[in-house]
Amino acid sequence: MSKIRLIVLVLLLFLFNRPVEAHHYNHLIESELALKVYSFDKDIQSWAQEHRNSNSDWLSKQARGFGEMKYTGSVLGVMYFTAKNNGNEKMRRTAVMGVESMLTANVITGTIKLLAHRSRPRESESPYNWGGPSLSKEHVSFPSQHAATAFSVATVIATEYHDKPYVSHIMYGLATLTALSRVNDNEHWASDVAVGSLIGYYTAKHVVHSKCSKNDSSSGASALIMPVIKKF
């Protein structure tokens, strides 16, 4: 197996497998992997375009929508109102956290884009063109907002429905296809989607953890207050 195929395989495994829980050691591993991918951006881009065909374009077109807020947000909206009408609190909570995670991830990636101004592969043959901070909406390749959006929603749903493994496989599978579609379409370098995916994943984990912490605090407060109320 050639070096470039090995790198692509590692990238696929990194994106498709469910990420491990947040931990300092894991952060170091993922940061190192992102840097490794960055060093092979041009090789991966060349390989992806060389092997691009009508089938990969069709698959990319189907997966692309999961990374766009107008579509993913609509799905979350349907989830919310369906859950509210049916009294499904878990689904309602998942939809709310999904929206919060998606919006937060998009703010983060949007801000970084304006700070970095990295040229897209269709705009430059070199992956090392960084324009630096400005308000221009041109050359905003890094990081991938589609990948961040996809993983920010997929991770919330997969985490909330962790008792159903197939949900995790479906969600992360869709998010992975969305991320890879950006490389296939020559819209992003591989490191763009790797970092975007990490932003989406950890944003979602933070949102879920924050909600759980608030619920635990509320439950604890109720446990302390209720005995006092019953005395009066």
Phi and psi restraints in degrees (value plus and minus 20) as a CYANA .aco file:
   2 SER   PHI     -89.8   -49.8
   2 SER   PSI     142.6   182.6
   3 LYS   PHI     -79.4   -39.4
   3 LYS   PSI     -63.1   -23.1
   4 ILE   PHI     -88.2   -48.2
   4 ILE   PSI     -56.5   -16.5
   5 ARG   PHI     -86.2   -46.2
   5 ARG   PSI     -56.0   -16.0
   6 LEU   PHI     -84.1   -44.1
   6 LEU   PSI     -62.2   -22.2
   7 ILE   PHI     -83.3   -43.3
   7 ILE   PSI     -63.0   -23.0
   8 VAL   PHI     -83.1   -43.1
   8 VAL   PSI     -60.6   -20.6
   9 LEU   PHI     -82.8   -42.8
   9 LEU   PSI     -63.0   -23.0
  10 VAL   PHI     -81.4   -41.4
  10 VAL   PSI     -62.1   -22.1
  11 LEU   PHI     -82.6   -42.6
  11 LEU   PSI     -62.0   -22.0
  12 LEU   PHI     -82.4   -42.4
  12 LEU   PSI     -65.0   -25.0
  13 LEU   PHI     -84.5   -44.5
  13 LEU   PSI     -58.7   -18.7
  14 PHE   PHI     -81.9   -41.9
  14 PHE   PSI     -62.7   -22.7
  15 LEU   PHI     -99.9   -59.9
  15 LEU   PSI     -60.8   -20.8
  16 PHE   PHI     -96.9   -56.9
  16 PHE   PSI     -60.9   -20.9
  17 ASN   PHI     -88.6   -48.6
  17 ASN   PSI     122.2   162.2
  18 ARG   PHI     -82.3   -42.3
  18 ARG   PSI     105.4   145.4
  19 PRO   PHI     -80.7   -40.7
  19 PRO   PSI     130.2   170.2
  20 VAL   PHI     -95.2   -55.2
  20 VAL   PSI     145.2   185.2
  21 GLU   PHI     -83.6   -43.6
  21 GLU   PSI     131.8   171.8
  22 ALA   PHI     -80.2   -40.2
  22 ALA   PSI     109.5   149.5
  23 HIS   PHI    -180.6  -140.6
  23 HIS   PSI     128.4   168.4
  24 HIS   PHI     -76.9   -36.9
  24 HIS   PSI     -60.6   -20.6
  25 TYR   PHI     -84.9   -44.9
  25 TYR   PSI     -60.7   -20.7
  26 ASN   PHI     -84.8   -44.8
  26 ASN   PSI     -58.0   -18.0
  27 HIS   PHI     -78.4   -38.4
  27 HIS   PSI     -61.6   -21.6
  28 LEU   PHI     -85.8   -45.8
  28 LEU   PSI     -63.4   -23.4
  29 ILE   PHI     -82.1   -42.1
  29 ILE   PSI     -66.0   -26.0
  30 GLU   PHI     -88.4   -48.4
  30 GLU   PSI     -56.2   -16.2
  31 SER   PHI     -85.5   -45.5
  31 SER   PSI     -61.5   -21.5
  32 GLU   PHI     -85.1   -45.1
  32 GLU   PSI     -60.1   -20.1
  33 LEU   PHI     -84.3   -44.3
  33 LEU   PSI     -61.2   -21.2
  34 ALA   PHI     -81.3   -41.3
  34 ALA   PSI     -59.6   -19.6
  35 LEU   PHI     -86.9   -46.9
  35 LEU   PSI     -57.7   -17.7
  36 LYS   PHI     -83.3   -43.3
  36 LYS   PSI     -64.5   -24.5
  37 VAL   PHI     -82.0   -42.0
  37 VAL   PSI     -60.7   -20.7
  38 TYR   PHI     -78.5   -38.5
  38 TYR   PSI     -59.1   -19.1
  39 SER   PHI     -90.4   -50.4
  39 SER   PSI     -36.6     3.4
  40 PHE   PHI    -133.1   -93.1
  40 PHE   PSI      -3.5    36.5
  41 ASP   PHI     -73.6   -33.6
  41 ASP   PSI     -67.5   -27.5
  42 LYS   PHI     -86.2   -46.2
  42 LYS   PSI     -61.6   -21.6
  43 ASP   PHI     -83.0   -43.0
  43 ASP   PSI     -63.2   -23.2
  44 ILE   PHI     -86.2   -46.2
  44 ILE   PSI     -61.7   -21.7
  45 GLN   PHI     -82.7   -42.7
  45 GLN   PSI     -64.1   -24.1
  46 SER   PHI     -83.5   -43.5
  46 SER   PSI     -62.9   -22.9
  47 TRP   PHI     -84.3   -44.3
  47 TRP   PSI     -63.8   -23.8
  48 ALA   PHI     -82.9   -42.9
  48 ALA   PSI     -61.7   -21.7
  49 GLN   PHI     -93.7   -53.7
  49 GLN   PSI     -51.6   -11.6
  50 GLU   PHI     -86.8   -46.8
  50 GLU   PSI     -55.0   -15.0
  51 HIS   PHI    -119.6   -79.6
  51 HIS   PSI     -13.5    26.5
  52 ARG   PHI     -89.5   -49.5
  52 ARG   PSI     117.8   157.8
  53 ASN   PHI    -170.2  -130.2
  53 ASN   PSI    -195.7  -155.7
  54 SER   PHI     -83.5   -43.5
  54 SER   PSI     -52.6   -12.6
  55 ASN   PHI     -89.2   -49.2
  55 ASN   PSI     -64.4   -24.4
  56 SER   PHI     -88.0   -48.0
  56 SER   PSI     -53.8   -13.8
  57 ASP   PHI     -86.8   -46.8
  57 ASP   PSI     -60.2   -20.2
  58 TRP   PHI     -84.2   -44.2
  58 TRP   PSI     -65.4   -25.4
  59 LEU   PHI     -83.8   -43.8
  59 LEU   PSI     -60.1   -20.1
  60 SER   PHI     -83.0   -43.0
  60 SER   PSI     -60.4   -20.4
  61 LYS   PHI     -82.8   -42.8
  61 LYS   PSI     -58.4   -18.4
  62 GLN   PHI     -90.1   -50.1
  62 GLN   PSI     -56.6   -16.6
  63 ALA   PHI    -103.9   -63.9
  63 ALA   PSI     -42.5    -2.5
  64 ARG   PHI     -77.7   -37.7
  64 ARG   PSI     -57.4   -17.4
  65 GLY   PHI     -81.0   -41.0
  65 GLY   PSI     -48.7    -8.7
  66 PHE   PHI     -86.0   -46.0
  66 PHE   PSI     -37.6     2.4
  67 GLY   PHI    -120.1   -80.1
  67 GLY   PSI     -13.3    26.7
  68 GLU   PHI    -128.9   -88.9
  68 GLU   PSI     107.7   147.7
  69 MET   PHI     -79.5   -39.5
  69 MET   PSI     -54.4   -14.4
  70 LYS   PHI     -84.6   -44.6
  70 LYS   PSI     -51.7   -11.7
  71 TYR   PHI    -107.9   -67.9
  71 TYR   PSI     -70.6   -30.6
  72 THR   PHI     -84.2   -44.2
  72 THR   PSI     -59.1   -19.1
  73 GLY   PHI     -83.1   -43.1
  73 GLY   PSI     -57.0   -17.0
  74 SER   PHI     -84.9   -44.9
  74 SER   PSI     -61.3   -21.3
  75 VAL   PHI     -83.4   -43.4
  75 VAL   PSI     -63.1   -23.1
  76 LEU   PHI     -84.4   -44.4
  76 LEU   PSI     -55.8   -15.8
  77 GLY   PHI     -84.2   -44.2
  77 GLY   PSI     -63.3   -23.3
  78 VAL   PHI     -82.7   -42.7
  78 VAL   PSI     -61.8   -21.8
  79 MET   PHI     -78.4   -38.4
  79 MET   PSI     -64.3   -24.3
  80 TYR   PHI     -82.8   -42.8
  80 TYR   PSI     -71.3   -31.3
  81 PHE   PHI     -91.0   -51.0
  81 PHE   PSI     -52.6   -12.6
  82 THR   PHI     -85.0   -45.0
  82 THR   PSI     -65.0   -25.0
  83 ALA   PHI     -85.6   -45.6
  83 ALA   PSI     -59.1   -19.1
  84 LYS   PHI     -85.2   -45.2
  84 LYS   PSI     -61.5   -21.5
  85 ASN   PHI     -89.5   -49.5
  85 ASN   PSI     -52.4   -12.4
  86 ASN   PHI    -114.4   -74.4
  86 ASN   PSI     -23.2    16.8
  87 GLY   PHI      51.3    91.3
  87 GLY   PSI       6.7    46.7
  88 ASN   PHI    -111.0   -71.0
  88 ASN   PSI      73.6   113.6
  89 GLU   PHI     -86.0   -46.0
  89 GLU   PSI     -56.9   -16.9
  90 LYS   PHI     -83.9   -43.9
  90 LYS   PSI     -64.7   -24.7
  91 MET   PHI     -87.2   -47.2
  91 MET   PSI     -59.1   -19.1
  92 ARG   PHI     -82.6   -42.6
  92 ARG   PSI     -65.6   -25.6
  93 ARG   PHI     -83.4   -43.4
  93 ARG   PSI     -60.2   -20.2
  94 THR   PHI     -82.1   -42.1
  94 THR   PSI     -62.6   -22.6
  95 ALA   PHI     -84.1   -44.1
  95 ALA   PSI     -62.4   -22.4
  96 VAL   PHI     -83.3   -43.3
  96 VAL   PSI     -66.7   -26.7
  97 MET   PHI     -86.9   -46.9
  97 MET   PSI     -53.6   -13.6
  98 GLY   PHI     -82.2   -42.2
  98 GLY   PSI     -63.3   -23.3
  99 VAL   PHI     -85.4   -45.4
  99 VAL   PSI     -65.0   -25.0
 100 GLU   PHI     -81.6   -41.6
 100 GLU   PSI     -63.8   -23.8
 101 SER   PHI     -84.3   -44.3
 101 SER   PSI     -64.0   -24.0
 102 MET   PHI     -82.5   -42.5
 102 MET   PSI     -66.3   -26.3
 103 LEU   PHI     -85.2   -45.2
 103 LEU   PSI     -62.1   -22.1
 104 THR   PHI     -83.5   -43.5
 104 THR   PSI     -65.3   -25.3
 105 ALA   PHI     -81.9   -41.9
 105 ALA   PSI     -57.1   -17.1
 106 ASN   PHI     -91.1   -51.1
 106 ASN   PSI     -54.3   -14.3
 107 VAL   PHI     -86.0   -46.0
 107 VAL   PSI     -63.5   -23.5
 108 ILE   PHI     -83.2   -43.2
 108 ILE   PSI     -70.7   -30.7
 109 THR   PHI     -86.6   -46.6
 109 THR   PSI     -57.2   -17.2
 110 GLY   PHI     -82.9   -42.9
 110 GLY   PSI     -59.1   -19.1
 111 THR   PHI     -86.8   -46.8
 111 THR   PSI     -64.9   -24.9
 112 ILE   PHI     -83.4   -43.4
 112 ILE   PSI     -58.6   -18.6
 113 LYS   PHI     -76.6   -36.6
 113 LYS   PSI     -63.7   -23.7
 114 LEU   PHI     -90.9   -50.9
 114 LEU   PSI     -45.4    -5.4
 115 LEU   PHI    -102.2   -62.2
 115 LEU   PSI     -51.9   -11.9
 116 ALA   PHI    -114.0   -74.0
 116 ALA   PSI     -67.9   -27.9
 117 HIS   PHI      28.7    68.7
 117 HIS   PSI      40.0    80.0
 118 ARG   PHI    -106.5   -66.5
 118 ARG   PSI     116.6   156.6
 119 SER   PHI     -91.6   -51.6
 119 SER   PSI     119.9   159.9
 120 ARG   PHI     -93.1   -53.1
 120 ARG   PSI     137.5   177.5
 121 PRO   PHI     -80.9   -40.9
 121 PRO   PSI     -47.7    -7.7
 122 ARG   PHI     -98.5   -58.5
 122 ARG   PSI     -30.8     9.2
 123 GLU   PHI    -120.4   -80.4
 123 GLU   PSI     -43.1    -3.1
 124 SER   PHI    -169.9  -129.9
 124 SER   PSI     123.2   163.2
 125 GLU   PHI     -98.3   -58.3
 125 GLU   PSI     -37.3     2.7
 126 SER   PHI    -122.1   -82.1
 126 SER   PSI     114.5   154.5
 127 PRO   PHI    -101.7   -61.7
 127 PRO   PSI     -17.0    23.0
 128 TYR   PHI    -126.6   -86.6
 128 TYR   PSI       0.1    40.1
 129 ASN   PHI    -112.3   -72.3
 129 ASN   PSI      84.8   124.8
 130 TRP   PHI    -139.2   -99.2
 130 TRP   PSI     102.2   142.2
 131 GLY   PHI    -105.7   -65.7
 131 GLY   PSI     -39.4     0.6
 132 GLY   PHI      64.2   104.2
 132 GLY   PSI    -199.8  -159.8
 133 PRO   PHI     -81.0   -41.0
 133 PRO   PSI     114.4   154.4
 134 SER   PHI    -193.6  -153.6
 134 SER   PSI     151.2   191.2
 135 LEU   PHI    -114.9   -74.9
 135 LEU   PSI     -15.1    24.9
 136 SER   PHI     -85.8   -45.8
 136 SER   PSI     122.7   162.7
 137 LYS   PHI    -116.4   -76.4
 137 LYS   PSI      -9.9    30.1
 138 GLU   PHI    -113.9   -73.9
 138 GLU   PSI     132.2   172.2
 139 HIS   PHI      36.6    76.6
 139 HIS   PSI      41.9    81.9
 140 VAL   PHI    -142.6  -102.6
 140 VAL   PSI      37.0    77.0
 141 SER   PHI     -97.3   -57.3
 141 SER   PSI     -54.5   -14.5
 142 PHE   PHI    -126.9   -86.9
 142 PHE   PSI     108.6   148.6
 143 PRO   PHI    -110.6   -70.6
 143 PRO   PSI     158.1   198.1
 144 SER   PHI     -96.3   -56.3
 144 SER   PSI      98.8   138.8
 145 GLN   PHI     -94.0   -54.0
 145 GLN   PSI     -52.1   -12.1
 146 HIS   PHI     -82.8   -42.8
 146 HIS   PSI     -65.7   -25.7
 147 ALA   PHI     -84.4   -44.4
 147 ALA   PSI     -62.2   -22.2
 148 ALA   PHI     -83.2   -43.2
 148 ALA   PSI     -63.8   -23.8
 149 THR   PHI     -82.0   -42.0
 149 THR   PSI     -68.1   -28.1
 150 ALA   PHI     -80.3   -40.3
 150 ALA   PSI     -67.2   -27.2
 151 PHE   PHI     -95.1   -55.1
 151 PHE   PSI     -47.7    -7.7
 152 SER   PHI     -86.6   -46.6
 152 SER   PSI     -54.8   -14.8
 153 VAL   PHI    -104.9   -64.9
 153 VAL   PSI     -64.6   -24.6
 154 ALA   PHI     -78.8   -38.8
 154 ALA   PSI     -60.3   -20.3
 155 THR   PHI     -88.5   -48.5
 155 THR   PSI     -58.9   -18.9
 156 VAL   PHI     -81.6   -41.6
 156 VAL   PSI     -69.5   -29.5
 157 ILE   PHI     -84.4   -44.4
 157 ILE   PSI     -64.8   -24.8
 158 ALA   PHI     -83.1   -43.1
 158 ALA   PSI     -58.0   -18.0
 159 THR   PHI     -89.9   -49.9
 159 THR   PSI     -64.0   -24.0
 160 GLU   PHI     -87.7   -47.7
 160 GLU   PSI     -51.8   -11.8
 161 TYR   PHI    -129.9   -89.9
 161 TYR   PSI      22.1    62.1
 162 HIS   PHI     -83.9   -43.9
 162 HIS   PSI     -39.4     0.6
 163 ASP   PHI     -96.8   -56.8
 163 ASP   PSI     -27.9    12.1
 164 LYS   PHI    -140.1  -100.1
 164 LYS   PSI      71.5   111.5
 165 PRO   PHI     -73.8   -33.8
 165 PRO   PSI     -53.8   -13.8
 166 TYR   PHI     -84.3   -44.3
 166 TYR   PSI     -48.8    -8.8
 167 VAL   PHI     -84.4   -44.4
 167 VAL   PSI     -63.5   -23.5
 168 SER   PHI     -80.8   -40.8
 168 SER   PSI     -65.1   -25.1
 169 HIS   PHI     -83.6   -43.6
 169 HIS   PSI     -62.0   -22.0
 170 ILE   PHI     -86.2   -46.2
 170 ILE   PSI     -67.7   -27.7
 171 MET   PHI     -84.2   -44.2
 171 MET   PSI     -69.0   -29.0
 172 TYR   PHI     -90.8   -50.8
 172 TYR   PSI     -48.8    -8.8
 173 GLY   PHI     -85.0   -45.0
 173 GLY   PSI     -65.3   -25.3
 174 LEU   PHI     -83.1   -43.1
 174 LEU   PSI     -63.4   -23.4
 175 ALA   PHI     -83.3   -43.3
 175 ALA   PSI     -59.0   -19.0
 176 THR   PHI     -85.2   -45.2
 176 THR   PSI     -64.6   -24.6
 177 LEU   PHI     -81.6   -41.6
 177 LEU   PSI     -58.8   -18.8
 178 THR   PHI     -82.0   -42.0
 178 THR   PSI     -66.4   -26.4
 179 ALA   PHI     -82.5   -42.5
 179 ALA   PSI     -66.0   -26.0
 180 LEU   PHI     -89.0   -49.0
 180 LEU   PSI     -46.7    -6.7
 181 SER   PHI     -82.2   -42.2
 181 SER   PSI     -49.7    -9.7
 182 ARG   PHI     -91.1   -51.1
 182 ARG   PSI     -50.5   -10.5
 183 VAL   PHI     -95.4   -55.4
 183 VAL   PSI     -62.9   -22.9
 184 ASN   PHI     -79.4   -39.4
 184 ASN   PSI     -61.5   -21.5
 185 ASP   PHI     -98.8   -58.8
 185 ASP   PSI     -19.9    20.1
 186 ASN   PHI      44.2    84.2
 186 ASN   PSI       7.7    47.7
 187 GLU   PHI    -112.9   -72.9
 187 GLU   PSI     -41.6    -1.6
 188 HIS   PHI    -163.5  -123.5
 188 HIS   PSI     133.2   173.2
 189 TRP   PHI     -99.5   -59.5
 189 TRP   PSI     138.6   178.6
 190 ALA   PHI     -79.3   -39.3
 190 ALA   PSI     -58.6   -18.6
 191 SER   PHI     -87.5   -47.5
 191 SER   PSI     -46.6    -6.6
 192 ASP   PHI     -81.8   -41.8
 192 ASP   PSI     -65.8   -25.8
 193 VAL   PHI     -95.5   -55.5
 193 VAL   PSI     -50.8   -10.8
 194 ALA   PHI     -84.5   -44.5
 194 ALA   PSI     -67.9   -27.9
 195 VAL   PHI     -88.9   -48.9
 195 VAL   PSI     -60.5   -20.5
 196 GLY   PHI     -79.9   -39.9
 196 GLY   PSI     -60.5   -20.5
 197 SER   PHI     -83.8   -43.8
 197 SER   PSI     -61.9   -21.9
 198 LEU   PHI     -84.5   -44.5
 198 LEU   PSI     -61.1   -21.1
 199 ILE   PHI     -81.1   -41.1
 199 ILE   PSI     -66.4   -26.4
 200 GLY   PHI     -82.4   -42.4
 200 GLY   PSI     -63.5   -23.5
 201 TYR   PHI     -83.0   -43.0
 201 TYR   PSI     -72.2   -32.2
 202 TYR   PHI     -92.6   -52.6
 202 TYR   PSI     -48.1    -8.1
 203 THR   PHI     -83.3   -43.3
 203 THR   PSI     -65.7   -25.7
 204 ALA   PHI     -82.3   -42.3
 204 ALA   PSI     -64.1   -24.1
 205 LYS   PHI     -82.2   -42.2
 205 LYS   PSI     -58.7   -18.7
 206 HIS   PHI     -85.6   -45.6
 206 HIS   PSI     -63.3   -23.3
 207 VAL   PHI     -82.6   -42.6
 207 VAL   PSI     -67.1   -27.1
 208 VAL   PHI     -83.5   -43.5
 208 VAL   PSI     -64.6   -24.6
 209 HIS   PHI     -82.4   -42.4
 209 HIS   PSI     -60.7   -20.7
 210 SER   PHI     -84.1   -44.1
 210 SER   PSI     -62.7   -22.7
 211 LYS   PHI     -84.9   -44.9
 211 LYS   PSI     -62.0   -22.0
 212 CYS   PHI     -85.1   -45.1
 212 CYS   PSI     -59.3   -19.3
 213 SER   PHI     -84.3   -44.3
 213 SER   PSI     -61.0   -21.0
 214 LYS   PHI     -85.1   -45.1
 214 LYS   PSI     -60.5   -20.5
 215 ASN   PHI     -85.6   -45.6
 215 ASN   PSI     -59.9   -19.9
 216 ASP   PHI     -85.0   -45.0
 216 ASP   PSI     -59.6   -19.6
 217 SER   PHI     -85.4   -45.4
 217 SER   PSI     -61.4   -21.4
 218 SER   PHI     -85.0   -45.0
 218 SER   PSI     -60.6   -20.6
 219 SER   PHI     -85.4   -45.4
 219 SER   PSI     -59.8   -19.8
 220 GLY   PHI     -85.7   -45.7
 220 GLY   PSI     -61.4   -21.4
 221 ALA   PHI     -85.0   -45.0
 221 ALA   PSI     -60.4   -20.4
 222 SER   PHI     -84.3   -44.3
 222 SER   PSI     -58.7   -18.7
 223 ALA   PHI     -84.2   -44.2
 223 ALA   PSI     -50.8   -10.8
 224 LEU   PHI    -102.3   -62.3
 224 LEU   PSI     -56.3   -16.3
 225 ILE   PHI     -99.2   -59.2
 225 ILE   PSI     -60.5   -20.5
 226 MET   PHI     -77.5   -37.5
 226 MET   PSI     -63.5   -23.5
 227 PRO   PHI     -81.6   -41.6
 227 PRO   PSI     -53.8   -13.8
 228 VAL   PHI     -88.9   -48.9
 228 VAL   PSI     -62.5   -22.5
 229 ILE   PHI     -82.6   -42.6
 229 ILE   PSI     -59.6   -19.6
 230 LYS   PHI     -84.8   -44.8
 230 LYS   PSI     -41.4    -1.4
 231 LYS   PHI     -94.5   -54.5
 231 LYS   PSI     -41.4    -1.4
